[in-house]
Amino acid sequence: MSNGAKDGLYMHQNLPDDESVSISACLSVRDVLGLPSMRSGEIVAGGQGLDRLVELTNVMEVPDIIPWVKPRELLLTTAYPLRDRPEEIAQLLTTLEGSGVSAVCIKPGRYLTEIPDSAIAEANRLGLPIIHLGDGVGFDEIMHEVLSGNLDRRAELIRKTEQTMRELVDVVINDGDLEDVCQMVAERIGVAAAVTTLDGRVRCLRTHSMFTEGESVVDEDLVSLVCFDKSGRFRVEDEPAGLERSGRTRAGRTSVWGNCTIEGGDKTLGRIVAFGEGALKAPEFRLIEQAAAAAALVITREKAITAVESKYRTDFVLEVLRGHIASTDRVLSHADSLGWDLARPINVAVAEVDSEADQTDAENKRTMQSLFADAWTKVVSQDDPAAAVVGSGDQVILLLSAENADDITARLKSFITDVRGYGGGGRRQFSVGISRPAADVSGLAAAYQEAMRALEVGRQLERGQGLSHYDSLGVYRLLLQVTKKEELRSFAREVLGPLAGDDKEEYEGLRTTLQALLDHNLNVAETARSLFFHYNTLRYRITKLEHMVGPFTEDPNLRLSLSLALQIVKLP
């Protein structure tokens, strides 16, 4: 992701060095002091408030000025209304501070010999600047220059906004991508910019070209901020849009960030996040909002293209998994053109969302399915770039390089951890089934069926979050070969009696007790410890179980039947 390697649209634009969005829409008190009319002005108190913004000016020549003042005003006065009560100026300053006044300019002389010490002390306490105006300064000059200065700033902001919009439009119409959008934001804000998915997974991250230590180094440092979790996911659930946040990176850099929601029509498509070293104010957030609009257009365009390509890829894989192979050579050649290696032994894995536990509303279901497939694609491609990964409804099908059962299971377990992340898109419950290795493409159809059987059993046993290899199914492999499922259920009812159902709440607990006894070879002490039961409580349960299913403690054939029946009850 190096800046040198990226020859994007934004990098072709020759931007002036002073082009920055860090311009306020109005003057600060510090800026006002630099105006020609203020050349004889002097700060006598409240110097810590020089960065307050000044939008308007007002003149105080009546005692009851408070109802007429507005936030961010520069108040000009000769102190005439308080000429006989200068000791009240301190209280007036407190009231003005509460009204949001930015600074007070006092012109002593005719009505006020000097500013009282109590007023200076109060202004310093409040951080409210008091400016001593010299002789010969006209209020009208100050008011004119403040108004002109603010109008000039607004005109400059409009110019920069229009220029930014033109650049973003150029990115979109010239087939630019999200990296181009991020690069432009990074150059303007100062450090970096990222676009994430709806659930916070980073789609692209670009840094300012000034970072010579390497973009990957800066990227790794940025994702150590508290706004990212350990998997590198932006914590959308903890990061409100439109707010400035700050923190320190692992390397000790202080970073400030803000984000904006990317909206496409009535759908949320993700977030765009900007990182800077200075404060992010209204102009910076305006830029982020503009970039979010451009990102929405880019994402919408990419989604349209990806949807067609994804369907094409999915249809091809499904045809192969159905055994519709006219020519092995043609299948391998076509897979190769898609970047997949199907000429090697393959393990088929299927990840499927638990539809019963899924709370996604119908409106967002397709989006969440796409996110689920995208997460698997990203994780698997980092480990095996030649693996085929396609989404089909709530399923994601993986065609991975073959390994033995233990290794492929460990590999999938690692994938699942990354897909689930730390509260990301994997918050939806899903299970994964893995097939035995298929020697070539002709064996993929059978391997897919194995993966589906492993998936179904694992989901049932692990309550929607299973990971099962076909070879680990044990007796289930035999039971799944029985085509007449009702025959199996009938056998379970005959052996277990009422325990085969859940007519009473206690039946599930009794089945658990029976399974534990069989697992521990009827060792009552060990079973009691494993279930955290008192020894006598378990003896009572054994008596109750024998009344319901027969003398299983004495009949080994009955125990075998009970073991099979308990497994049948768990079947999907």
Backbone torsions as a table, in degrees:
resi	resn	phi	psi	omega
1	MET	NA	27.7	-175.9
2	SER	-70.7	148.8	179.9
3	ASN	-65.5	-33.2	-179.4
4	GLY	-66.8	-37.0	-177.7
5	ALA	-76.0	-22.6	-176.3
6	LYS	-89.2	107.5	180.0
7	ASP	-101.9	55.9	-172.4
8	GLY	-78.3	175.7	-177.5
9	LEU	-62.0	-41.6	-175.7
10	TYR	-63.8	-35.1	-176.8
11	MET	-67.8	-16.3	179.8
12	HIS	-83.9	-10.1	-175.3
13	GLN	-87.6	133.1	178.8
14	ASN	-93.1	95.3	-177.5
15	LEU	-91.2	140.7	175.0
16	PRO	-60.8	147.3	-177.1
17	ASP	-63.9	-27.5	-176.2
18	ASP	-92.1	7.8	179.8
19	GLU	-74.1	104.9	-179.1
20	SER	-139.2	146.7	177.6
21	VAL	-83.7	-6.5	-174.1
22	SER	-78.5	62.2	175.8
23	ILE	-128.0	129.1	-177.5
24	SER	-80.0	155.3	179.7
25	ALA	-74.4	-11.1	178.3
26	CYS	-147.6	166.4	-177.5
27	LEU	-70.8	154.2	170.3
28	SER	-98.2	169.6	176.6
29	VAL	-59.2	-37.6	178.0
30	ARG	-60.7	-42.8	178.3
31	ASP	-64.2	-39.4	-180.0
32	VAL	-60.9	-39.6	179.4
33	LEU	-63.4	-20.2	179.2
34	GLY	-89.8	-1.5	179.7
35	LEU	-71.5	149.6	-179.5
36	PRO	-55.5	-38.6	-177.9
37	SER	-68.8	-15.5	-177.1
38	MET	-103.2	18.1	-174.3
39	ARG	-61.5	-26.3	178.7
40	SER	-101.3	5.3	179.3
41	GLY	-73.7	148.1	-177.7
42	GLU	-140.9	131.7	175.8
43	ILE	-75.0	123.6	179.2
44	VAL	-112.2	-11.7	178.8
45	ALA	-164.6	160.3	175.6
46	GLY	68.8	32.4	-177.7
47	GLY	-61.7	-20.0	180.0
48	GLN	-75.0	-5.5	-179.0
49	GLY	-105.3	22.8	-176.0
50	LEU	-68.4	-17.5	-179.4
51	ASP	-90.6	5.4	175.6
52	ARG	-65.1	145.4	-177.2
53	LEU	-88.7	144.7	-179.9
54	VAL	-119.1	112.7	178.0
55	GLU	-99.5	-35.0	-173.4
56	LEU	-134.8	167.5	172.3
57	THR	-125.0	154.8	179.7
58	ASN	-149.7	153.4	-179.8
59	VAL	-116.9	129.9	179.2
60	MET	-101.3	109.0	175.5
61	GLU	-130.8	11.4	176.1
62	VAL	-133.0	152.4	-177.6
63	PRO	-66.5	-36.4	-174.7
64	ASP	-92.6	55.2	-177.3
65	ILE	-76.0	-23.2	-170.6
66	ILE	-54.2	-44.1	-180.0
67	PRO	-62.9	-14.3	-173.4
68	TRP	-106.4	-6.0	179.8
69	VAL	-84.0	154.8	-179.1
70	LYS	-128.3	159.0	176.0
71	PRO	-59.3	148.5	178.1
72	ARG	63.0	33.8	175.9
73	GLU	-98.8	148.1	169.4
74	LEU	-99.3	114.7	-174.8
75	LEU	-96.1	124.8	-179.4
76	LEU	-107.5	135.1	-178.9
77	THR	-156.5	152.3	171.1
78	THR	-99.0	0.9	-177.1
79	ALA	69.1	17.2	179.3
80	TYR	-56.5	-43.7	-178.2
81	PRO	-62.5	-20.8	-176.9
82	LEU	-115.7	23.0	-174.9
83	ARG	-61.3	-30.2	-179.3
84	ASP	-95.9	-6.7	-177.2
85	ARG	-135.5	57.6	-176.6
86	PRO	-60.9	-23.3	-179.8
87	GLU	-68.0	-14.3	-179.9
88	GLU	-87.0	-3.8	-178.3
89	ILE	-62.8	-38.3	-179.3
90	ALA	-60.6	-44.2	178.4
91	GLN	-65.7	-36.8	177.9
92	LEU	-62.2	-40.6	179.4
93	LEU	-61.4	-40.1	178.3
94	THR	-61.5	-42.1	179.7
95	THR	-67.3	-41.3	179.1
96	LEU	-63.9	-38.6	177.4
97	GLU	-61.0	-40.9	178.2
98	GLY	-65.6	-23.9	178.7
99	SER	-88.1	-4.0	176.1
100	GLY	89.4	14.3	178.0
101	VAL	-62.4	138.4	-175.4
102	SER	-81.9	-39.0	-178.5
103	ALA	-163.8	160.5	178.4
104	VAL	-123.2	125.3	176.5
105	CYS	-103.3	120.3	-178.4
106	ILE	-114.1	134.1	179.1
107	LYS	-113.9	86.7	-179.0
108	PRO	-69.4	171.2	177.1
109	GLY	134.1	-83.9	-173.2
110	ARG	-70.2	-42.0	-175.3
111	TYR	-110.9	-19.9	-178.3
112	LEU	-138.0	116.6	-175.6
113	THR	-66.6	-46.5	178.5
114	GLU	-151.6	159.1	180.0
115	ILE	-76.3	126.8	-176.8
116	PRO	-60.8	148.2	178.2
117	ASP	-61.3	-34.2	-179.6
118	SER	-64.5	-35.6	178.5
119	ALA	-69.4	-40.4	179.3
120	ILE	-64.6	-41.8	179.6
121	ALA	-64.2	-41.7	-179.6
122	GLU	-67.1	-40.2	178.7
123	ALA	-63.6	-40.0	177.6
124	ASN	-65.3	-37.4	178.5
125	ARG	-65.7	-39.9	-177.6
126	LEU	-81.7	-19.7	-172.8
127	GLY	74.0	24.0	179.7
128	LEU	-95.5	112.2	-176.6
129	PRO	-63.1	133.7	169.3
130	ILE	-112.8	124.9	-178.4
131	ILE	-110.8	123.2	176.6
132	HIS	-85.2	116.9	-179.5
133	LEU	-90.7	135.8	178.9
134	GLY	-80.3	175.3	178.0
135	ASP	-67.0	150.4	175.2
136	GLY	83.6	4.3	178.8
137	VAL	-94.7	123.5	179.5
138	GLY	-95.5	136.4	178.6
139	PHE	-59.8	-35.9	-178.3
140	ASP	-63.2	-34.7	177.5
141	GLU	-64.4	-45.4	-179.4
142	ILE	-62.1	-46.1	-178.2
143	MET	-62.5	-40.5	179.9
144	HIS	-65.1	-45.1	-176.6
145	GLU	-70.4	-36.3	176.7
146	VAL	-64.9	-44.4	178.9
147	LEU	-62.6	-45.6	-179.8
148	SER	-63.7	-42.1	-180.0
149	GLY	-62.2	-42.2	179.1
150	ASN	-68.1	-38.6	177.1
151	LEU	-63.9	-40.8	177.9
152	ASP	-62.1	-40.6	179.8
153	ARG	-65.3	-42.2	179.3
154	ARG	-64.7	-39.1	177.5
155	ALA	-63.3	-39.4	179.0
156	GLU	-67.0	-38.2	177.8
157	LEU	-64.5	-41.1	178.2
158	ILE	-62.6	-41.6	179.0
159	ARG	-62.0	-45.7	-179.3
160	LYS	-66.8	-37.4	178.1
161	THR	-62.4	-43.8	179.5
162	GLU	-65.4	-40.3	179.3
163	GLN	-64.2	-43.1	178.1
164	THR	-61.0	-43.4	-179.7
165	MET	-63.4	-39.3	178.2
166	ARG	-62.5	-42.1	-179.8
167	GLU	-64.6	-41.3	179.6
168	LEU	-67.6	-38.2	176.5
169	VAL	-63.2	-40.0	177.6
170	ASP	-60.1	-40.4	178.6
171	VAL	-58.7	-45.4	-175.8
172	VAL	-69.5	-48.8	-173.4
173	ILE	-74.8	-18.5	178.4
174	ASN	-99.5	26.0	177.1
175	ASP	61.3	30.9	174.6
176	GLY	-69.2	162.8	-178.5
177	ASP	-116.9	-173.1	-177.4
178	LEU	-65.0	-29.4	178.3
179	GLU	-65.4	-35.6	176.7
180	ASP	-65.0	-42.2	178.0
181	VAL	-62.5	-47.1	-179.7
182	CYS	-63.1	-39.3	-179.3
183	GLN	-62.5	-41.9	179.6
184	MET	-62.7	-43.9	179.2
185	VAL	-64.8	-42.4	179.9
186	ALA	-60.6	-42.2	-179.5
187	GLU	-66.2	-33.6	-177.6
188	ARG	-82.6	-41.3	-176.7
189	ILE	-79.3	-37.8	172.0
190	GLY	127.1	-24.8	-178.5
191	VAL	-125.0	-65.4	-175.5
192	ALA	-161.0	168.2	174.9
193	ALA	-148.5	148.6	-178.9
194	ALA	-140.0	150.6	170.9
195	VAL	-115.3	131.9	-179.3
196	THR	-118.2	165.7	173.9
197	THR	-76.6	179.1	180.0
198	LEU	-56.6	-36.2	-177.9
199	ASP	-97.1	8.2	171.4
200	GLY	99.9	2.7	178.6
201	ARG	-75.2	131.8	-174.4
202	VAL	-71.6	120.5	177.5
203	ARG	-86.7	-40.0	175.2
204	CYS	-155.8	151.5	-178.8
205	LEU	-142.6	123.4	-178.8
206	ARG	-125.1	144.1	-179.9
207	THR	-113.7	161.4	179.1
208	HIS	-62.3	145.4	-176.9
209	SER	-67.6	-10.5	-179.0
210	MET	-74.5	-15.6	-177.6
211	PHE	-80.2	104.7	-176.2
212	THR	-88.6	-10.9	-178.0
213	GLU	-76.7	-3.0	177.9
214	GLY	109.8	133.0	-176.0
215	GLU	-64.8	-36.6	-178.0
216	SER	-64.1	-35.1	178.7
217	VAL	-64.9	-44.8	179.5
218	VAL	-65.6	-41.2	178.4
219	ASP	-56.6	-49.6	-178.0
220	GLU	-62.6	-35.8	179.1
221	ASP	-70.0	-40.8	-179.4
222	LEU	-62.2	-42.5	-176.5
223	VAL	-72.1	-0.4	173.1
224	SER	-86.3	-4.5	176.9
225	LEU	-67.2	157.4	-176.1
226	VAL	-67.3	-14.5	179.3
227	CYS	-76.7	-7.1	176.1
228	PHE	-112.7	145.7	173.6
229	ASP	-88.7	-177.1	-173.5
230	LYS	-65.7	-21.1	179.1
231	SER	-88.0	-0.3	-178.7
232	GLY	87.8	12.7	179.2
233	ARG	-87.8	133.9	176.3
234	PHE	-71.1	127.0	-173.5
235	ARG	-77.1	78.7	-177.0
236	VAL	-60.6	-29.6	-178.0
237	GLU	-72.4	-18.7	-178.9
238	ASP	-112.2	-2.1	-175.1
239	GLU	-117.9	93.6	179.8
240	PRO	-64.6	142.6	177.2
241	ALA	-70.6	144.0	174.7
242	GLY	85.4	4.9	-179.6
243	LEU	-114.0	142.5	175.9
244	GLU	-84.2	134.7	176.4
245	ARG	-129.4	159.8	178.8
246	SER	-143.7	159.3	179.2
247	GLY	-175.5	179.0	-179.5
248	ARG	-114.7	141.2	178.3
249	THR	-83.1	173.1	178.7
250	ARG	-59.5	-33.5	-178.9
251	ALA	-81.7	-1.2	177.4
252	GLY	94.7	2.4	177.8
253	ARG	-72.6	136.9	171.1
254	THR	-87.0	126.8	-177.5
255	SER	-128.7	143.0	176.4
256	VAL	-115.8	138.3	-179.0
257	TRP	-141.6	157.7	175.1
258	GLY	-150.8	156.9	-177.8
259	ASN	-138.1	161.4	178.4
260	CYS	-136.4	143.8	178.5
261	THR	-74.3	136.5	175.3
262	ILE	-92.9	114.4	-176.9
263	GLU	-110.2	133.8	174.6
264	GLY	-123.9	101.4	-173.4
265	GLY	67.0	-124.0	178.5
266	ASP	-102.4	16.2	-178.2
267	LYS	-115.3	144.5	173.7
268	THR	-89.8	125.2	-175.0
269	LEU	-101.8	-16.5	-178.2
270	GLY	156.5	-158.2	177.8
271	ARG	-132.6	151.8	167.6
272	ILE	-117.6	130.0	-174.3
273	VAL	-120.5	132.7	177.9
274	ALA	-116.0	139.6	-179.5
275	PHE	-119.2	131.7	178.6
276	GLY	-136.8	176.6	177.8
277	GLU	-102.4	-23.3	177.5
278	GLY	-106.4	-179.6	-177.8
279	ALA	-64.1	142.9	174.7
280	LEU	-97.9	112.5	-177.4
281	LYS	-108.3	-169.3	-176.0
282	ALA	-54.4	-43.6	179.8
283	PRO	-62.1	-39.1	178.8
284	GLU	-64.8	-42.7	179.3
285	PHE	-68.9	-29.5	175.4
286	ARG	-64.3	-41.0	177.1
287	LEU	-63.1	-43.5	-179.6
288	ILE	-61.7	-39.9	178.5
289	GLU	-64.1	-41.2	177.8
290	GLN	-63.7	-42.4	179.0
291	ALA	-64.4	-34.2	177.8
292	ALA	-63.7	-38.0	178.0
293	ALA	-64.9	-42.3	178.0
294	ALA	-66.0	-41.2	179.2
295	ALA	-62.0	-36.3	178.4
296	ALA	-61.9	-41.2	178.6
297	LEU	-65.4	-42.8	179.9
298	VAL	-63.9	-45.8	-178.7
299	ILE	-63.3	-42.3	179.5
300	THR	-61.7	-42.6	177.9
301	ARG	-63.8	-45.0	-179.5
302	GLU	-64.6	-37.3	179.5
303	LYS	-62.6	-40.6	-179.6
304	ALA	-63.2	-42.7	179.4
305	ILE	-68.3	-45.3	-177.5
306	THR	-63.8	-36.7	-178.9
307	ALA	-60.3	-42.0	179.0
308	VAL	-67.3	-47.5	-179.0
309	GLU	-63.7	-41.1	-178.3
310	SER	-63.9	-43.1	178.7
311	LYS	-62.9	-39.9	179.1
312	TYR	-61.8	-45.8	-179.9
313	ARG	-66.9	-43.9	-179.0
314	THR	-62.8	-44.5	179.6
315	ASP	-59.6	-39.9	179.6
316	PHE	-63.5	-48.0	-179.0
317	VAL	-63.8	-43.0	-179.6
318	LEU	-63.4	-36.9	176.7
319	GLU	-62.5	-42.5	178.9
320	VAL	-64.5	-42.7	-178.1
321	LEU	-71.0	-18.6	174.2
322	ARG	-86.6	-2.5	179.0
323	GLY	84.2	13.1	-179.8
324	HIS	-85.5	75.5	-177.1
325	ILE	-116.5	103.7	178.8
326	ALA	-75.6	-37.9	-178.7
327	SER	-147.5	121.1	179.2
328	THR	-60.0	-41.6	-179.0
329	ASP	-61.4	-40.6	-179.6
330	ARG	-67.9	-38.0	177.9
331	VAL	-63.3	-46.3	-179.7
332	LEU	-64.0	-40.4	-179.9
333	SER	-65.4	-43.0	-179.6
334	HIS	-66.6	-41.4	178.0
335	ALA	-61.3	-40.3	179.2
336	ASP	-62.3	-37.6	179.4
337	SER	-66.8	-23.0	177.8
338	LEU	-91.5	0.6	179.5
339	GLY	87.5	16.2	-178.1
340	TRP	-109.4	145.0	176.2
341	ASP	-109.1	101.4	177.7
342	LEU	-105.2	8.8	-179.6
343	ALA	-84.9	-4.3	-178.6
344	ARG	-103.3	165.8	173.0
345	PRO	-59.9	140.6	-171.3
346	ILE	-127.2	136.5	164.4
347	ASN	-98.8	127.5	174.1
348	VAL	-91.9	130.5	174.6
349	ALA	-125.3	141.0	179.4
350	VAL	-125.7	123.7	173.5
351	ALA	-106.9	130.3	-176.9
352	GLU	-137.9	134.0	178.1
353	VAL	-70.0	139.4	177.4
354	ASP	-74.3	104.1	-174.3
355	SER	-64.0	-30.2	-178.4
356	GLU	-70.6	-34.9	-178.2
357	ALA	-91.1	-12.4	-175.7
358	ASP	-72.8	123.0	-178.5
359	GLN	-100.7	8.9	-178.1
360	THR	-65.2	130.4	179.2
361	ASP	-73.4	159.9	-174.2
362	ALA	-59.1	-33.4	-176.7
363	GLU	-65.0	-35.9	-176.6
364	ASN	-102.4	3.4	-174.1
365	LYS	-61.0	-46.0	-178.2
366	ARG	-63.1	-39.2	178.4
367	THR	-62.0	-44.7	-179.3
368	MET	-67.5	-34.6	175.7
369	GLN	-63.2	-41.8	178.8
370	SER	-64.7	-42.5	178.2
371	LEU	-62.6	-39.9	179.7
372	PHE	-61.8	-46.8	179.1
373	ALA	-66.1	-40.3	-180.0
374	ASP	-62.8	-40.6	-180.0
375	ALA	-62.4	-44.5	178.3
376	TRP	-64.5	-41.8	-179.6
377	THR	-60.0	-45.4	-178.6
378	LYS	-63.7	-45.2	-177.1
379	VAL	-67.3	-46.6	-176.4
380	VAL	-69.1	-38.8	-177.3
381	SER	-63.1	-28.4	177.9
382	GLN	-71.2	-28.2	-179.2
383	ASP	-93.3	-39.7	-174.9
384	ASP	-143.0	86.3	-176.1
385	PRO	-59.8	-22.7	-177.6
386	ALA	-92.3	5.2	179.6
387	ALA	-79.6	145.5	175.6
388	ALA	-89.9	129.7	177.7
389	VAL	-133.0	117.6	179.7
390	VAL	-134.9	149.0	176.6
391	GLY	-103.3	140.4	177.5
392	SER	-141.0	96.3	-175.2
393	GLY	64.3	-128.0	179.1
394	ASP	-83.4	1.6	-179.3
395	GLN	-101.5	149.3	165.4
396	VAL	-125.7	125.5	-176.9
397	ILE	-105.7	130.5	-179.3
398	LEU	-118.1	131.8	173.0
399	LEU	-113.3	98.8	-170.0
400	LEU	-106.9	155.5	173.8
401	SER	-59.9	135.2	-170.9
402	ALA	-71.9	145.4	174.2
403	GLU	-144.9	170.9	176.9
404	ASN	-69.2	167.8	-171.5
405	ALA	-57.3	-44.3	-177.8
406	ASP	-65.6	-44.0	-176.4
407	ASP	-69.2	-42.5	-178.9
408	ILE	-68.9	-33.2	177.4
409	THR	-66.9	-42.8	177.9
410	ALA	-63.5	-37.6	179.5
411	ARG	-64.3	-45.8	178.7
412	LEU	-66.1	-34.6	178.2
413	LYS	-61.9	-39.6	176.9
414	SER	-65.5	-42.2	177.7
415	PHE	-59.5	-45.2	-177.4
416	ILE	-61.2	-41.5	178.4
417	THR	-58.8	-43.5	-179.6
418	ASP	-69.8	-38.8	-179.9
419	VAL	-67.7	-43.4	178.8
420	ARG	-69.1	-30.1	178.8
421	GLY	57.7	-147.1	177.9
422	TYR	-118.1	65.0	-179.9
423	GLY	95.0	18.7	-178.0
424	GLY	-87.2	-140.7	-176.3
425	GLY	-63.9	-19.0	179.7
426	GLY	-78.9	11.1	176.9
427	ARG	-65.1	-19.8	173.6
428	ARG	-75.0	136.9	179.8
429	GLN	-72.1	135.7	176.3
430	PHE	-149.3	157.4	177.7
431	SER	-122.5	160.5	-178.0
432	VAL	-132.5	132.9	174.3
433	GLY	-117.2	143.3	-176.3
434	ILE	-124.8	137.9	179.1
435	SER	-90.5	171.6	167.1
436	ARG	-75.4	161.7	-178.6
437	PRO	-62.6	137.4	172.1
438	ALA	-100.1	127.8	-175.0
439	ALA	-65.7	-34.9	-180.0
440	ASP	-152.9	-177.7	-174.4
441	VAL	-63.4	-25.1	-179.8
442	SER	-67.3	-20.1	-180.0
443	GLY	-96.3	3.0	-176.0
444	LEU	-70.5	-32.8	179.9
445	ALA	-62.4	-46.2	178.6
446	ALA	-66.1	-38.3	179.8
447	ALA	-64.2	-37.8	178.4
448	TYR	-62.6	-41.7	178.2
449	GLN	-63.8	-39.0	176.9
450	GLU	-62.2	-44.7	179.9
451	ALA	-62.0	-39.7	179.7
452	MET	-66.4	-39.6	177.9
453	ARG	-64.6	-44.3	178.6
454	ALA	-61.8	-39.2	178.8
455	LEU	-62.6	-47.1	-176.6
456	GLU	-63.4	-44.7	-179.7
457	VAL	-68.0	-45.5	-179.6
458	GLY	-60.3	-40.9	179.6
459	ARG	-63.6	-39.6	-179.4
460	GLN	-68.2	-42.6	-176.3
461	LEU	-74.5	-35.5	-174.9
462	GLU	-103.4	13.7	175.9
463	ARG	56.0	53.1	171.8
464	GLY	88.6	1.0	-178.9
465	GLN	-137.3	45.5	-175.6
466	GLY	-90.0	158.5	170.5
467	LEU	-135.5	110.9	-173.6
468	SER	-133.2	135.9	171.9
469	HIS	-97.5	144.0	-177.0
470	TYR	-56.9	-37.6	-179.0
471	ASP	-69.4	-17.4	-178.1
472	SER	-92.1	2.6	-176.6
473	LEU	-72.4	-20.2	178.6
474	GLY	59.7	-126.1	-176.6
475	VAL	-64.9	-21.8	179.3
476	TYR	-63.5	-31.0	177.6
477	ARG	-60.0	-38.1	178.6
478	LEU	-72.5	-44.3	-178.0
479	LEU	-64.6	-34.3	-178.9
480	LEU	-70.6	-16.1	178.5
481	GLN	-77.8	-15.9	179.3
482	VAL	-75.8	115.8	-175.7
483	THR	-75.1	-30.8	-179.3
484	LYS	-89.3	91.7	-177.1
485	LYS	-63.8	-30.9	-179.7
486	GLU	-65.2	-30.6	177.4
487	GLU	-63.7	-41.5	178.5
488	LEU	-64.9	-45.4	-178.4
489	ARG	-65.0	-35.7	177.5
490	SER	-64.1	-41.8	177.7
491	PHE	-60.8	-43.7	-179.2
492	ALA	-62.6	-40.6	179.9
493	ARG	-66.5	-38.2	179.9
494	GLU	-65.1	-40.3	-175.6
495	VAL	-80.2	-45.1	-173.8
496	LEU	-90.9	-17.3	-177.5
497	GLY	64.3	-136.2	-178.3
498	PRO	-63.1	-21.4	180.0
499	LEU	-66.4	-14.3	180.0
500	ALA	-72.1	-16.6	180.0
501	GLY	-116.3	-174.1	-179.8
502	ASP	-123.4	40.1	-179.2
503	ASP	-62.5	-30.3	176.7
504	LYS	-124.0	148.6	-178.0
505	GLU	-60.0	-33.7	-174.8
506	GLU	-70.0	-17.6	-174.4
507	TYR	-64.2	-39.7	179.4
508	GLU	-64.0	-40.4	178.1
509	GLY	-65.4	-37.3	178.3
510	LEU	-68.3	-37.1	176.3
511	ARG	-63.9	-39.6	178.3
512	THR	-62.6	-41.9	178.5
513	THR	-63.7	-44.8	-179.9
514	LEU	-62.1	-42.6	179.5
515	GLN	-63.7	-40.8	179.8
516	ALA	-64.9	-39.9	177.7
517	LEU	-62.3	-43.7	179.2
518	LEU	-66.5	-38.5	-180.0
519	ASP	-65.4	-29.8	-177.7
520	HIS	-103.6	21.9	176.6
521	ASN	53.4	39.8	177.0
522	LEU	64.1	17.7	176.0
523	ASN	-76.0	106.3	-172.4
524	VAL	-65.4	-41.9	-177.5
525	ALA	-63.3	-47.1	-179.6
526	GLU	-65.4	-40.5	179.5
527	THR	-63.7	-42.6	179.5
528	ALA	-60.5	-41.8	178.8
529	ARG	-64.5	-42.0	-177.4
530	SER	-67.0	-30.2	-179.5
531	LEU	-96.8	-1.8	-177.8
532	PHE	59.1	40.0	177.4
533	PHE	-102.5	153.6	167.9
534	HIS	-71.9	146.8	-177.7
535	TYR	-53.7	-46.1	-177.4
536	ASN	-68.2	-32.5	177.2
537	THR	-62.5	-42.1	180.0
538	LEU	-67.8	-38.8	178.2
539	ARG	-59.9	-39.6	178.7
540	TYR	-63.6	-42.4	-179.2
541	ARG	-65.9	-36.5	178.2
542	ILE	-61.9	-43.6	178.4
543	THR	-60.4	-43.3	-179.5
544	LYS	-64.5	-41.3	179.8
545	LEU	-64.0	-40.3	-178.9
546	GLU	-68.0	-29.5	174.4
547	HIS	-66.9	-30.8	-174.7
548	MET	-88.8	-39.4	-172.8
549	VAL	-117.6	-7.9	-179.5
550	GLY	109.2	176.7	-174.7
551	PRO	-77.7	67.9	-175.3
552	PHE	-68.5	-20.9	179.4
553	THR	-71.6	-16.4	-177.8
554	GLU	-112.5	-17.1	-172.6
555	ASP	-113.6	103.8	-179.1
556	PRO	-64.2	-33.7	178.4
557	ASN	-65.7	-37.8	177.2
558	LEU	-65.8	-38.4	179.0
559	ARG	-62.1	-40.1	177.9
560	LEU	-62.3	-44.9	179.4
561	SER	-62.7	-41.1	179.4
562	LEU	-63.9	-40.9	178.7
563	SER	-59.4	-46.0	179.1
564	LEU	-64.6	-43.1	-178.1
565	ALA	-62.8	-39.4	178.6
566	LEU	-64.0	-36.3	177.5
567	GLN	-70.1	-37.3	179.8
568	ILE	-63.4	-39.5	179.8
569	VAL	-59.6	-31.6	-178.4
570	LYS	-81.5	-12.1	-177.7
571	LEU	-62.8	146.7	178.0
572	PRO	-67.6	NA	NA
